[in-house]
Amino acid sequence: MSEPSPTTDRVRYLSLPWISELTRAVAASERMADVAGEHRIGVTQVVTGGPEGTVVYHLQVGDGSASFGPGPADPEDVRMEQEWDTAVAVATGELNANEAFIGGRIKLAGDHQLLLASQPVFGALDEVFSSVRPHTDYV
């Protein structure tokens, strides 16, 4: 099966083709590389109950490089766990991520201070997500 084109084919949220597309986009992002020169963090995301079953993916940032891909971060500084409906709501903007944390819909483990100090990383990552969002299916 071929990989989706970054601009023409639809990809299902959290599927392997979606993760592959984000992997390429993160690697190509100059802004991600810039923030990776100033920050270091490994984040694992675990999403349960979706069409793909449980999906685990990571963002690893540091020493001027950023990577995104399947599986846990190594080293893992922070782990976030949530159900599919929460992940979709946050990804589509229907639910604010901070509200999801406060409401207990996203469970957080690890270095909370490092996570807070790494907000520029997540701003850059959101820009990358924005490039994939228009051709992502959230069903």
N, C-alpha and C positions, 0 to 999 in steps of 0.2 A: 504494500500500500504506500502511495507516495505521500510526502509531507505537504501540508497545505501551503499555498502561496501566501506570503505575508499580507497581500492586499485584496485577493479575490475570493478565496475559499473561506467558508464559515468554519469555525472550530468550536467545539463544545468546551465550555469553561471547565478547567481542571483535567481535561483529557491529556494524553501524552502529546498529541499534536499541539495543543495549546501551550503546554509546558515547553515543548521544543521551540515554538515561536517566541515565547518570552525569553528563553535561553539565548537565542540569537539577538533579540532586541536589547537585552541587558548588556551583552558583550559588545554591541555596536554603539552603545550610548556613551557619548563623551561626558555628559553630566554625571552618569554613574561612576565613570572612571575618576572624575574630579573629586566627588565626595568620598570615593574609596581611598583617595590619597590623604584624606583628613580623618576618616573614621574607620573603625574595625568592629565588625559584628557578624555573628553567624546566627541566622534565624531559621528555625524549622516551623513550617505550617503543617498542621494535620487537620484534614477536613473529612468528617464522617457522614455516612448516610446519603451519599450522592450516587448518580448513575454509574460512576466508575468505582463504586465502593469507597473504601477509605483511601484517600490520596495524601501522600506525604511529599512535600517539596521544600526547597530551601533557597535562601539568599545568603551568599557569603561575600563579605566586603572587607577589603583591607589591602594595604601595601600597593595602592593604585589600581587594583583590579576588582571587578565585581563579577560574580557568577550566580546563575540561577539554574536550578535543575531539579530532577526527581530525587527523592530520598532526603535524609536528614542532613543538616549542616554539620560540618566537622572542621573546627570545633563548634559546638552548639552553645551559644550564650543565652538564647531565648527560645522558648517553644510556645507556640500558640495553637490551641485546639478549639475547634468549633464545628457545629453541624452545618450541613450543606445549605440549608435555608438561610442561616446567618451569613455564611460566606457569600452567597449570591446577593443578599440584601446589601452587604457592605460594598461588594464589587460594583453593583449597579447604582449606588448612591441612595438607595432607599433607607439605609440605616447608617448612621454615623458610627465609625469604628470606636470612638471614645465612648459613645452610649452603649455599644455592644460590650465593651470591657466593663463599664460600670454596672451594667445590668447582668453581668455574669454569663453572657452568651458567648464570649470569647474567654477561654481559660488561659491564663498566662503563667508560665513558670520560667525561672531563670533570673537574670540580672536586670531588674526593672530600671535601675539607674542608667545602665548602658543603653537600654531601649529608649529612654527619654532623651539621652544625649545624642542619639542617632537619628533624630527626626529629619535632618536634611537628607539622609539616605532614603527615607520613605517618601519624601517629596520628589526626589529624583525617580524613584521606582514608580510612583504614581504617573509621572510623565510617560514612562515606558508602557505601563498598563494602558494609558490613554491611546496609544498607537495601535493596540490590539483590540481594545474594547469594541470598536464599531463593527467588527466581523466575528464577534464572539457570541455564541448561543448560550443562554443561561437556563436551559431547560433540561 
